[in-house]
Amino acid sequence: MPYQVTSAILGLVIASTILWLIRRDHLHSHHALWWLLVAFTVMLLGIFPTMIDWIASWLGVNYPPTLLFIFGMGMILVKVISIDLHQSKLERKIRRLAQQIAILGGEQSPKN
């Protein structure tokens, strides 16, 4: 089986898995968009392998497979930063909620 077919099938399997996880409510749609983009990219580069050669020559990269690693590492970096931003936002919300609960608990407790 040619690697183009294998990559296309891999992309479809990733996309199907992401859609299944969304449907089962295991993955939030905000995060799913990222993974669907990854699945689409794998499928696209698998079907059109010369696309990476064209992009590499356009960017001036001498060895096109290096560009795949650079893109992959860049995508991982962006994903890690977005996870950290999301986690910081959640921690801020939890802290504010805890403060509001403490204030409400103090207002409702009987004064001696």
SELO-980731 format. One record per atom (N, C-alpha, C, CB): atom name; x, y, z; residue number from 1; residue in one letter. Coordinates in Angstrom, 1 decimal. Glycine has a CB too. Example, Ala and Ser with C-alpha at 12.3 -4.5 7.8 and 13.67 -1.06 7.14 Angstrom:
! residues 2
kekol | px | py | pz | rolo | zavo
N | 13.2 | -5.7 | 7.8 | 1 | A;
CA | 12.3 | -4.5 | 7.8 | 1 | A;
C | 13.2 | -3.3 | 7.8 | 1 | A;
CB | 11.3 | -4.5 | 9.0 | 1 | A;
N | 12.8 | -2.2 | 7.1 | 2 | S;
CA | 13.7 | -1.1 | 7.1 | 2 | S;
C | 12.9 | 0.0 | 7.9 | 2 | S;
CB | 14.1 | -0.6 | 5.7 | 2 | S;
***
This chain:
! residues 112
kekol | px | py | pz | rolo | zavo
N | 0.9 | -1.2 | 0.0 | 1 | M;
CA | 0.0 | 0.0 | 0.0 | 1 | M;
C | 0.9 | 1.2 | 0.0 | 1 | M;
CB | -1.0 | 0.0 | 1.2 | 1 | M;
N | 0.7 | 2.2 | -0.9 | 2 | P;
CA | 1.5 | 3.4 | -1.0 | 2 | P;
C | 1.3 | 4.2 | 0.3 | 2 | P;
CB | 1.2 | 4.2 | -2.2 | 2 | P;
N | 2.4 | 5.0 | 0.6 | 3 | Y;
CA | 2.3 | 5.8 | 1.8 | 3 | Y;
C | 1.3 | 6.9 | 1.7 | 3 | Y;
CB | 3.7 | 6.4 | 2.0 | 3 | Y;
N | 0.9 | 7.3 | 0.5 | 4 | Q;
CA | -0.1 | 8.4 | 0.4 | 4 | Q;
C | -1.4 | 7.8 | 0.9 | 4 | Q;
CB | -0.3 | 8.8 | -1.1 | 4 | Q;
N | -1.8 | 6.6 | 0.6 | 5 | V;
CA | -3.0 | 6.0 | 1.0 | 5 | V;
C | -2.9 | 5.8 | 2.6 | 5 | V;
CB | -3.3 | 4.6 | 0.3 | 5 | V;
N | -1.8 | 5.3 | 3.0 | 6 | T;
CA | -1.6 | 5.1 | 4.5 | 6 | T;
C | -1.8 | 6.5 | 5.2 | 6 | T;
CB | -0.2 | 4.6 | 4.8 | 6 | T;
N | -1.2 | 7.5 | 4.7 | 7 | S;
CA | -1.3 | 8.8 | 5.4 | 7 | S;
C | -2.8 | 9.4 | 5.3 | 7 | S;
CB | -0.4 | 9.9 | 4.7 | 7 | S;
N | -3.4 | 9.1 | 4.2 | 8 | A;
CA | -4.8 | 9.6 | 4.1 | 8 | A;
C | -5.7 | 8.8 | 5.1 | 8 | A;
CB | -5.3 | 9.4 | 2.6 | 8 | A;
N | -5.5 | 7.5 | 5.2 | 9 | I;
CA | -6.2 | 6.7 | 6.1 | 9 | I;
C | -5.9 | 7.1 | 7.6 | 9 | I;
CB | -5.9 | 5.2 | 5.9 | 9 | I;
N | -4.7 | 7.4 | 7.9 | 10 | L;
CA | -4.3 | 7.8 | 9.2 | 10 | L;
C | -5.0 | 9.2 | 9.5 | 10 | L;
CB | -2.8 | 8.0 | 9.3 | 10 | L;
N | -5.0 | 10.1 | 8.6 | 11 | G;
CA | -5.8 | 11.3 | 8.8 | 11 | G;
C | -7.2 | 11.1 | 9.0 | 11 | G;
CB | -5.6 | 12.3 | 7.6 | 11 | G;
N | -7.9 | 10.2 | 8.3 | 12 | L;
CA | -9.3 | 9.9 | 8.5 | 12 | L;
C | -9.5 | 9.3 | 9.8 | 12 | L;
CB | -9.8 | 9.0 | 7.3 | 12 | L;
N | -8.6 | 8.4 | 10.2 | 13 | V;
CA | -8.8 | 7.7 | 11.5 | 13 | V;
C | -8.7 | 8.7 | 12.7 | 13 | V;
CB | -7.7 | 6.6 | 11.7 | 13 | V;
N | -7.7 | 9.6 | 12.6 | 14 | I;
CA | -7.6 | 10.7 | 13.6 | 14 | I;
C | -8.8 | 11.6 | 13.6 | 14 | I;
CB | -6.3 | 11.6 | 13.3 | 14 | I;
N | -9.3 | 12.0 | 12.5 | 15 | A;
CA | -10.5 | 12.8 | 12.4 | 15 | A;
C | -11.7 | 12.1 | 13.0 | 15 | A;
CB | -10.8 | 13.3 | 11.0 | 15 | A;
N | -11.9 | 10.8 | 12.6 | 16 | S;
CA | -13.0 | 10.1 | 13.1 | 16 | S;
C | -12.9 | 9.9 | 14.6 | 16 | S;
CB | -13.0 | 8.7 | 12.4 | 16 | S;
N | -11.7 | 9.7 | 15.2 | 17 | T;
CA | -11.6 | 9.5 | 16.6 | 17 | T;
C | -11.9 | 10.8 | 17.3 | 17 | T;
CB | -10.1 | 9.1 | 16.9 | 17 | T;
N | -11.5 | 12.0 | 16.8 | 18 | I;
CA | -11.8 | 13.3 | 17.4 | 18 | I;
C | -13.3 | 13.5 | 17.4 | 18 | I;
CB | -11.0 | 14.4 | 16.6 | 18 | I;
N | -13.9 | 13.2 | 16.2 | 19 | L;
CA | -15.4 | 13.4 | 16.2 | 19 | L;
C | -16.1 | 12.5 | 17.2 | 19 | L;
CB | -15.9 | 13.2 | 14.8 | 19 | L;
N | -15.6 | 11.3 | 17.3 | 20 | W;
CA | -16.2 | 10.3 | 18.3 | 20 | W;
C | -16.1 | 10.8 | 19.7 | 20 | W;
CB | -15.6 | 8.9 | 18.1 | 20 | W;
N | -14.9 | 11.4 | 20.0 | 21 | L;
CA | -14.6 | 11.9 | 21.4 | 21 | L;
C | -15.5 | 13.1 | 21.6 | 21 | L;
CB | -13.2 | 12.3 | 21.5 | 21 | L;
N | -15.7 | 14.0 | 20.6 | 22 | I;
CA | -16.6 | 15.1 | 20.8 | 22 | I;
C | -18.1 | 14.6 | 21.1 | 22 | I;
CB | -16.6 | 16.0 | 19.6 | 22 | I;
N | -18.5 | 13.7 | 20.3 | 23 | R;
CA | -19.8 | 13.1 | 20.4 | 23 | R;
C | -20.1 | 12.5 | 21.8 | 23 | R;
CB | -20.1 | 12.1 | 19.3 | 23 | R;
N | -19.1 | 11.8 | 22.3 | 24 | R;
CA | -19.2 | 11.2 | 23.6 | 24 | R;
C | -18.9 | 12.2 | 24.8 | 24 | R;
CB | -18.2 | 10.1 | 23.7 | 24 | R;
N | -18.7 | 13.5 | 24.4 | 25 | D;
CA | -18.4 | 14.6 | 25.3 | 25 | D;
C | -17.2 | 14.3 | 26.2 | 25 | D;
CB | -19.7 | 14.7 | 26.3 | 25 | D;
N | -16.2 | 13.7 | 25.6 | 26 | H;
CA | -14.9 | 13.5 | 26.2 | 26 | H;
C | -13.9 | 14.6 | 25.8 | 26 | H;
CB | -14.3 | 12.2 | 25.9 | 26 | H;
N | -14.2 | 15.4 | 24.8 | 27 | L;
CA | -13.3 | 16.4 | 24.3 | 27 | L;
C | -14.1 | 17.6 | 23.9 | 27 | L;
CB | -12.5 | 15.9 | 23.0 | 27 | L;
N | -13.7 | 18.8 | 24.4 | 28 | H;
CA | -14.4 | 20.0 | 24.2 | 28 | H;
C | -14.1 | 20.4 | 22.7 | 28 | H;
CB | -13.9 | 21.1 | 25.2 | 28 | H;
N | -15.1 | 21.0 | 22.1 | 29 | S;
CA | -15.0 | 21.4 | 20.7 | 29 | S;
C | -13.9 | 22.4 | 20.4 | 29 | S;
CB | -16.3 | 22.0 | 20.2 | 29 | S;
N | -13.6 | 23.2 | 21.4 | 30 | H;
CA | -12.5 | 24.2 | 21.3 | 30 | H;
C | -11.1 | 23.4 | 21.0 | 30 | H;
CB | -12.3 | 25.1 | 22.5 | 30 | H;
N | -10.9 | 22.4 | 21.8 | 31 | H;
CA | -9.7 | 21.6 | 21.7 | 31 | H;
C | -9.8 | 20.7 | 20.4 | 31 | H;
CB | -9.4 | 20.8 | 22.9 | 31 | H;
N | -10.9 | 20.3 | 20.1 | 32 | A;
CA | -11.1 | 19.4 | 18.9 | 32 | A;
C | -10.7 | 20.1 | 17.6 | 32 | A;
CB | -12.5 | 18.9 | 18.9 | 32 | A;
N | -11.0 | 21.4 | 17.5 | 33 | L;
CA | -10.6 | 22.1 | 16.3 | 33 | L;
C | -9.1 | 21.9 | 16.0 | 33 | L;
CB | -11.0 | 23.5 | 16.4 | 33 | L;
N | -8.3 | 22.0 | 17.0 | 34 | W;
CA | -6.9 | 21.9 | 16.9 | 34 | W;
C | -6.5 | 20.5 | 16.3 | 34 | W;
CB | -6.2 | 22.1 | 18.3 | 34 | W;
N | -7.1 | 19.5 | 16.9 | 35 | W;
CA | -6.8 | 18.1 | 16.5 | 35 | W;
C | -7.4 | 17.8 | 15.1 | 35 | W;
CB | -7.3 | 17.1 | 17.5 | 35 | W;
N | -8.5 | 18.4 | 14.8 | 36 | L;
CA | -9.0 | 18.2 | 13.4 | 36 | L;
C | -8.1 | 18.9 | 12.4 | 36 | L;
CB | -10.4 | 18.8 | 13.3 | 36 | L;
N | -7.5 | 20.0 | 12.8 | 37 | L;
CA | -6.5 | 20.6 | 11.9 | 37 | L;
C | -5.3 | 19.7 | 11.7 | 37 | L;
CB | -6.1 | 22.0 | 12.5 | 37 | L;
N | -4.8 | 19.1 | 12.8 | 38 | V;
CA | -3.7 | 18.1 | 12.6 | 38 | V;
C | -4.1 | 17.0 | 11.7 | 38 | V;
CB | -3.3 | 17.6 | 14.1 | 38 | V;
N | -5.3 | 16.4 | 11.9 | 39 | A;
CA | -5.7 | 15.3 | 11.0 | 39 | A;
C | -5.8 | 15.7 | 9.6 | 39 | A;
CB | -7.1 | 14.8 | 11.5 | 39 | A;
N | -6.3 | 16.9 | 9.3 | 40 | F;
CA | -6.4 | 17.4 | 8.0 | 40 | F;
C | -5.0 | 17.6 | 7.4 | 40 | F;
CB | -7.2 | 18.8 | 7.9 | 40 | F;
N | -4.1 | 18.2 | 8.1 | 41 | T;
CA | -2.7 | 18.4 | 7.6 | 41 | T;
C | -2.1 | 17.1 | 7.3 | 41 | T;
CB | -1.9 | 19.1 | 8.7 | 41 | T;
N | -2.2 | 16.0 | 8.2 | 42 | V;
CA | -1.6 | 14.7 | 7.9 | 42 | V;
C | -2.2 | 14.2 | 6.6 | 42 | V;
CB | -1.9 | 13.8 | 9.1 | 42 | V;
N | -3.5 | 14.3 | 6.5 | 43 | M;
CA | -4.2 | 13.7 | 5.3 | 43 | M;
C | -3.7 | 14.5 | 4.0 | 43 | M;
CB | -5.7 | 13.8 | 5.4 | 43 | M;
N | -3.7 | 15.8 | 4.1 | 44 | L;
CA | -3.3 | 16.6 | 3.0 | 44 | L;
C | -1.8 | 16.4 | 2.5 | 44 | L;
CB | -3.4 | 18.1 | 3.3 | 44 | L;
N | -0.9 | 16.3 | 3.5 | 45 | L;
CA | 0.5 | 16.0 | 3.1 | 45 | L;
C | 0.7 | 14.6 | 2.7 | 45 | L;
CB | 1.4 | 16.3 | 4.3 | 45 | L;
N | -0.2 | 13.7 | 3.1 | 46 | G;
CA | -0.1 | 12.3 | 2.7 | 46 | G;
C | -0.6 | 12.2 | 1.2 | 46 | G;
CB | -0.9 | 11.4 | 3.6 | 46 | G;
N | -1.6 | 12.9 | 0.9 | 47 | I;
CA | -2.2 | 12.8 | -0.5 | 47 | I;
C | -1.3 | 13.5 | -1.4 | 47 | I;
CB | -3.6 | 13.3 | -0.5 | 47 | I;
N | -0.8 | 14.7 | -1.0 | 48 | F;
CA | 0.1 | 15.5 | -1.9 | 48 | F;
C | 1.5 | 15.7 | -1.3 | 48 | F;
CB | -0.6 | 16.9 | -2.1 | 48 | F;
N | 2.3 | 14.6 | -1.4 | 49 | P;
CA | 3.6 | 14.7 | -0.7 | 49 | P;
C | 4.6 | 15.7 | -1.3 | 49 | P;
CB | 4.3 | 13.4 | -0.8 | 49 | P;
N | 4.3 | 16.1 | -2.5 | 50 | T;
CA | 5.2 | 17.1 | -3.1 | 50 | T;
C | 4.9 | 18.5 | -2.6 | 50 | T;
CB | 5.1 | 17.1 | -4.7 | 50 | T;
N | 3.8 | 18.7 | -1.9 | 51 | M;
CA | 3.5 | 20.0 | -1.3 | 51 | M;
C | 4.6 | 20.4 | -0.3 | 51 | M;
CB | 2.1 | 19.9 | -0.6 | 51 | M;
N | 5.1 | 19.5 | 0.5 | 52 | I;
CA | 6.1 | 19.8 | 1.5 | 52 | I;
C | 7.4 | 20.2 | 0.7 | 52 | I;
CB | 6.4 | 18.6 | 2.4 | 52 | I;
N | 7.7 | 19.6 | -0.4 | 53 | D;
CA | 8.9 | 20.0 | -1.2 | 53 | D;
C | 8.7 | 21.4 | -1.7 | 53 | D;
CB | 9.1 | 19.0 | -2.4 | 53 | D;
N | 7.5 | 21.7 | -2.2 | 54 | W;
CA | 7.3 | 23.1 | -2.7 | 54 | W;
C | 7.4 | 24.1 | -1.6 | 54 | W;
CB | 5.9 | 23.1 | -3.4 | 54 | W;
N | 6.8 | 23.8 | -0.5 | 55 | I;
CA | 6.8 | 24.8 | 0.6 | 55 | I;
C | 8.3 | 25.0 | 1.1 | 55 | I;
CB | 5.9 | 24.3 | 1.8 | 55 | I;
N | 9.0 | 23.9 | 1.2 | 56 | A;
CA | 10.4 | 23.9 | 1.6 | 56 | A;
C | 11.2 | 24.8 | 0.7 | 56 | A;
CB | 11.0 | 22.6 | 1.8 | 56 | A;
N | 11.1 | 24.6 | -0.6 | 57 | S;
CA | 11.9 | 25.4 | -1.6 | 57 | S;
C | 11.4 | 26.8 | -1.5 | 57 | S;
CB | 11.7 | 24.8 | -3.0 | 57 | S;
N | 10.1 | 27.1 | -1.3 | 58 | W;
CA | 9.7 | 28.5 | -1.2 | 58 | W;
C | 10.2 | 29.2 | 0.0 | 58 | W;
CB | 8.1 | 28.5 | -1.1 | 58 | W;
N | 10.4 | 28.4 | 1.1 | 59 | L;
CA | 11.0 | 29.0 | 2.4 | 59 | L;
C | 12.5 | 28.9 | 2.4 | 59 | L;
CB | 10.4 | 28.3 | 3.6 | 59 | L;
N | 13.1 | 28.3 | 1.4 | 60 | G;
CA | 14.6 | 28.2 | 1.4 | 60 | G;
C | 15.2 | 27.1 | 2.2 | 60 | G;
CB | 15.1 | 29.5 | 1.8 | 60 | G;
N | 14.4 | 26.1 | 2.5 | 61 | V;
CA | 14.9 | 25.0 | 3.3 | 61 | V;
C | 15.5 | 23.9 | 2.4 | 61 | V;
CB | 13.7 | 24.3 | 4.2 | 61 | V;
N | 16.7 | 23.5 | 2.6 | 62 | N;
CA | 17.4 | 22.6 | 1.7 | 62 | N;
C | 16.9 | 21.2 | 1.8 | 62 | N;
CB | 18.9 | 22.7 | 2.0 | 62 | N;
N | 16.6 | 20.7 | 3.0 | 63 | Y;
CA | 16.2 | 19.3 | 3.2 | 63 | Y;
C | 14.7 | 19.4 | 3.6 | 63 | Y;
CB | 17.1 | 18.6 | 4.2 | 63 | Y;
N | 13.7 | 19.1 | 2.7 | 64 | P;
CA | 12.3 | 19.2 | 3.0 | 64 | P;
C | 11.8 | 18.5 | 4.2 | 64 | P;
CB | 11.5 | 18.8 | 1.9 | 64 | P;
N | 12.3 | 17.3 | 4.5 | 65 | P;
CA | 11.8 | 16.6 | 5.7 | 65 | P;
C | 12.0 | 17.4 | 7.0 | 65 | P;
CB | 12.4 | 15.2 | 5.9 | 65 | P;
N | 13.1 | 18.2 | 7.0 | 66 | T;
CA | 13.4 | 19.0 | 8.2 | 66 | T;
C | 12.2 | 20.0 | 8.5 | 66 | T;
CB | 14.7 | 19.8 | 8.0 | 66 | T;
N | 11.6 | 20.4 | 7.4 | 67 | L;
CA | 10.4 | 21.3 | 7.6 | 67 | L;
C | 9.3 | 20.7 | 8.3 | 67 | L;
CB | 10.0 | 21.8 | 6.2 | 67 | L;
N | 9.1 | 19.4 | 8.1 | 68 | L;
CA | 8.0 | 18.7 | 8.9 | 68 | L;
C | 8.3 | 18.7 | 10.4 | 68 | L;
CB | 7.9 | 17.2 | 8.4 | 68 | L;
N | 9.6 | 18.5 | 10.8 | 69 | F;
CA | 9.9 | 18.5 | 12.2 | 69 | F;
C | 9.8 | 19.9 | 12.7 | 69 | F;
CB | 11.4 | 18.0 | 12.4 | 69 | F;
N | 10.2 | 20.9 | 12.0 | 70 | I;
CA | 10.0 | 22.3 | 12.4 | 70 | I;
C | 8.5 | 22.6 | 12.6 | 70 | I;
CB | 10.7 | 23.3 | 11.4 | 70 | I;
N | 7.7 | 22.3 | 11.7 | 71 | F;
CA | 6.3 | 22.5 | 11.8 | 71 | F;
C | 5.7 | 21.8 | 13.0 | 71 | F;
CB | 5.5 | 22.1 | 10.5 | 71 | F;
N | 6.1 | 20.5 | 13.1 | 72 | G;
CA | 5.6 | 19.7 | 14.2 | 72 | G;
C | 6.0 | 20.3 | 15.6 | 72 | G;
CB | 6.1 | 18.3 | 14.1 | 72 | G;
N | 7.2 | 20.7 | 15.7 | 73 | M;
CA | 7.7 | 21.3 | 17.0 | 73 | M;
C | 7.0 | 22.6 | 17.2 | 73 | M;
CB | 9.2 | 21.4 | 17.0 | 73 | M;
N | 6.8 | 23.3 | 16.2 | 74 | G;
CA | 6.0 | 24.6 | 16.3 | 74 | G;
C | 4.6 | 24.4 | 16.8 | 74 | G;
CB | 6.1 | 25.4 | 15.0 | 74 | G;
N | 4.0 | 23.4 | 16.2 | 75 | M;
CA | 2.6 | 23.1 | 16.6 | 75 | M;
C | 2.5 | 22.6 | 18.0 | 75 | M;
CB | 2.0 | 22.0 | 15.6 | 75 | M;
N | 3.5 | 21.8 | 18.4 | 76 | I;
CA | 3.5 | 21.4 | 19.8 | 76 | I;
C | 3.7 | 22.6 | 20.8 | 76 | I;
CB | 4.6 | 20.3 | 20.0 | 76 | I;
N | 4.6 | 23.5 | 20.4 | 77 | L;
CA | 4.8 | 24.6 | 21.2 | 77 | L;
C | 3.6 | 25.5 | 21.3 | 77 | L;
CB | 6.0 | 25.5 | 20.6 | 77 | L;
N | 2.9 | 25.7 | 20.2 | 78 | V;
CA | 1.6 | 26.5 | 20.3 | 78 | V;
C | 0.6 | 25.8 | 21.1 | 78 | V;
CB | 1.1 | 26.7 | 18.9 | 78 | V;
N | 0.5 | 24.5 | 21.0 | 79 | K;
CA | -0.5 | 23.7 | 21.8 | 79 | K;
C | -0.2 | 23.8 | 23.3 | 79 | K;
CB | -0.5 | 22.2 | 21.4 | 79 | K;
N | 1.1 | 23.7 | 23.7 | 80 | V;
CA | 1.5 | 23.8 | 25.1 | 80 | V;
C | 1.2 | 25.1 | 25.6 | 80 | V;
CB | 3.0 | 23.4 | 25.2 | 80 | V;
N | 1.5 | 26.2 | 24.9 | 81 | I;
CA | 1.2 | 27.5 | 25.3 | 81 | I;
C | -0.4 | 27.7 | 25.5 | 81 | I;
CB | 1.7 | 28.6 | 24.3 | 81 | I;
N | -1.1 | 27.2 | 24.6 | 82 | S;
CA | -2.6 | 27.3 | 24.7 | 82 | S;
C | -3.1 | 26.6 | 25.9 | 82 | S;
CB | -3.3 | 26.9 | 23.4 | 82 | S;
N | -2.5 | 25.4 | 26.2 | 83 | I;
CA | -2.9 | 24.6 | 27.4 | 83 | I;
C | -2.6 | 25.4 | 28.6 | 83 | I;
CB | -2.2 | 23.3 | 27.4 | 83 | I;
N | -1.4 | 26.0 | 28.7 | 84 | D;
CA | -1.0 | 26.8 | 29.8 | 84 | D;
C | -1.9 | 28.0 | 30.0 | 84 | D;
CB | 0.4 | 27.3 | 29.7 | 84 | D;
N | -2.3 | 28.7 | 28.9 | 85 | L;
CA | -3.2 | 29.8 | 29.0 | 85 | L;
C | -4.6 | 29.4 | 29.5 | 85 | L;
CB | -3.4 | 30.5 | 27.7 | 85 | L;
N | -5.1 | 28.3 | 29.0 | 86 | H;
CA | -6.4 | 27.8 | 29.5 | 86 | H;
C | -6.3 | 27.4 | 31.0 | 86 | H;
CB | -6.8 | 26.6 | 28.6 | 86 | H;
N | -5.2 | 26.7 | 31.4 | 87 | Q;
CA | -5.1 | 26.3 | 32.8 | 87 | Q;
C | -5.0 | 27.5 | 33.7 | 87 | Q;
CB | -3.9 | 25.4 | 32.9 | 87 | Q;
N | -4.3 | 28.5 | 33.3 | 88 | S;
CA | -4.2 | 29.8 | 34.1 | 88 | S;
C | -5.5 | 30.4 | 34.2 | 88 | S;
CB | -3.2 | 30.7 | 33.4 | 88 | S;
N | -6.3 | 30.4 | 33.2 | 89 | K;
CA | -7.7 | 31.0 | 33.2 | 89 | K;
C | -8.5 | 30.2 | 34.2 | 89 | K;
CB | -8.3 | 31.0 | 31.8 | 89 | K;
N | -8.5 | 28.9 | 34.1 | 90 | L;
CA | -9.3 | 28.1 | 35.0 | 90 | L;
C | -8.8 | 28.3 | 36.5 | 90 | L;
CB | -9.1 | 26.6 | 34.6 | 90 | L;
N | -7.5 | 28.4 | 36.7 | 91 | E;
CA | -7.1 | 28.6 | 38.1 | 91 | E;
C | -7.5 | 29.9 | 38.6 | 91 | E;
CB | -5.5 | 28.5 | 38.1 | 91 | E;
N | -7.5 | 30.9 | 37.8 | 92 | R;
CA | -8.0 | 32.3 | 38.2 | 92 | R;
C | -9.5 | 32.2 | 38.5 | 92 | R;
CB | -7.8 | 33.3 | 37.1 | 92 | R;
N | -10.3 | 31.5 | 37.7 | 93 | K;
CA | -11.7 | 31.4 | 38.0 | 93 | K;
C | -12.0 | 30.6 | 39.3 | 93 | K;
CB | -12.4 | 30.6 | 36.8 | 93 | K;
N | -11.2 | 29.5 | 39.5 | 94 | I;
CA | -11.4 | 28.7 | 40.7 | 94 | I;
C | -11.0 | 29.6 | 42.0 | 94 | I;
CB | -10.5 | 27.5 | 40.7 | 94 | I;
N | -10.0 | 30.4 | 41.9 | 95 | R;
CA | -9.6 | 31.2 | 43.0 | 95 | R;
C | -10.7 | 32.2 | 43.3 | 95 | R;
CB | -8.3 | 31.9 | 42.7 | 95 | R;
N | -11.2 | 32.9 | 42.3 | 96 | R;
CA | -12.3 | 33.8 | 42.5 | 96 | R;
C | -13.6 | 33.2 | 43.0 | 96 | R;
CB | -12.6 | 34.5 | 41.1 | 96 | R;
N | -13.9 | 32.0 | 42.5 | 97 | L;
CA | -15.1 | 31.3 | 43.1 | 97 | L;
C | -14.9 | 30.9 | 44.6 | 97 | L;
CB | -15.3 | 30.0 | 42.3 | 97 | L;
N | -13.7 | 30.5 | 44.9 | 98 | A;
CA | -13.4 | 30.2 | 46.3 | 98 | A;
C | -13.5 | 31.4 | 47.2 | 98 | A;
CB | -12.0 | 29.6 | 46.4 | 98 | A;
N | -13.0 | 32.6 | 46.7 | 99 | Q;
CA | -13.1 | 33.8 | 47.4 | 99 | Q;
C | -14.6 | 34.2 | 47.6 | 99 | Q;
CB | -12.4 | 34.9 | 46.7 | 99 | Q;
N | -15.4 | 34.1 | 46.5 | 100 | Q;
CA | -16.8 | 34.4 | 46.6 | 100 | Q;
C | -17.5 | 33.5 | 47.6 | 100 | Q;
CB | -17.5 | 34.4 | 45.2 | 100 | Q;
N | -17.2 | 32.2 | 47.6 | 101 | I;
CA | -17.8 | 31.3 | 48.5 | 101 | I;
C | -17.5 | 31.6 | 49.9 | 101 | I;
CB | -17.4 | 29.8 | 48.2 | 101 | I;
N | -16.2 | 32.0 | 50.2 | 102 | A;
CA | -15.8 | 32.4 | 51.5 | 102 | A;
C | -16.5 | 33.7 | 52.0 | 102 | A;
CB | -14.2 | 32.6 | 51.5 | 102 | A;
N | -16.7 | 34.6 | 51.1 | 103 | I;
CA | -17.4 | 35.8 | 51.4 | 103 | I;
C | -18.9 | 35.5 | 51.7 | 103 | I;
CB | -17.3 | 36.9 | 50.3 | 103 | I;
N | -19.5 | 34.7 | 50.9 | 104 | L;
CA | -20.9 | 34.4 | 51.1 | 104 | L;
C | -21.1 | 33.5 | 52.4 | 104 | L;
CB | -21.4 | 33.6 | 49.9 | 104 | L;
N | -20.1 | 32.7 | 52.7 | 105 | G;
CA | -20.2 | 31.9 | 53.9 | 105 | G;
C | -20.0 | 32.8 | 55.1 | 105 | G;
CB | -19.1 | 30.8 | 53.9 | 105 | G;
N | -19.2 | 33.8 | 55.0 | 106 | G;
CA | -19.0 | 34.7 | 56.2 | 106 | G;
C | -20.2 | 35.6 | 56.4 | 106 | G;
CB | -17.8 | 35.6 | 55.9 | 106 | G;
N | -20.9 | 35.9 | 55.3 | 107 | E;
CA | -22.1 | 36.8 | 55.5 | 107 | E;
C | -23.3 | 36.0 | 56.1 | 107 | E;
CB | -22.5 | 37.3 | 54.1 | 107 | E;
N | -23.4 | 34.7 | 55.8 | 108 | Q;
CA | -24.5 | 33.9 | 56.2 | 108 | Q;
C | -24.3 | 33.2 | 57.6 | 108 | Q;
CB | -24.8 | 32.8 | 55.2 | 108 | Q;
N | -23.1 | 33.2 | 58.1 | 109 | S;
CA | -22.9 | 32.6 | 59.4 | 109 | S;
C | -23.4 | 33.4 | 60.5 | 109 | S;
CB | -21.3 | 32.3 | 59.6 | 109 | S;
N | -24.0 | 32.8 | 61.5 | 110 | P;
CA | -24.6 | 33.5 | 62.6 | 110 | P;
C | -23.5 | 34.2 | 63.4 | 110 | P;
CB | -25.4 | 32.6 | 63.5 | 110 | P;
N | -23.7 | 35.4 | 63.8 | 111 | K;
CA | -22.8 | 36.2 | 64.6 | 111 | K;
C | -23.0 | 36.0 | 66.1 | 111 | K;
CB | -22.9 | 37.7 | 64.2 | 111 | K;
N | -22.0 | 35.7 | 66.8 | 112 | N;
CA | -22.1 | 35.5 | 68.3 | 112 | N;
C | -21.8 | 36.7 | 69.0 | 112 | N;
CB | -21.3 | 34.3 | 68.7 | 112 | N;
***
